[in-house]
């Protein structure tokens, strides 16, 4: 899978920041297609003219909403990775710890990228590369971290950890059973222990 092209971004003025904050709340809670620019403008306390002057289109607001969440997620994850013990399995488990912290504060309805993909499946949409780009980046991260834990099986281990992680995010959003991210972390720990045992045997 190739790296997604980066979409155009805009300079954020104070009015644009208010629009993005209002849109982010509405998009996440109600869905992207269900929210119109009239409602966003009203919630942000700006005119539609100001909204279009700053963003040009609703599509660009979606771009800025998702890109901002992606950037904040990566920043939080970097903090957890920096604070983790250098041992490979500890750094991999730190990804799950970061996701748990993020989900508790920002993602009561599940992963915003997964939710957005349910509404934006057209690859020509300017926000599409942000959605797929984050997941490609996460897979690359899991694979890179897995390489230190199990050099010979890094691709397989990275994909398996990615499946655990993404499945947990979806389960969290569905709220069918408690603590799916914590349970996924526990399963990841078992998987990493087995991978470490295999590596030691070799």
Helices and strands as residue ranges (DSSP letters): H 14-30, H 37-44, H 48-55, H 58-83, H 88-106, H 112-119, H 128-149, G 151-153, H 154-174, H 180-201
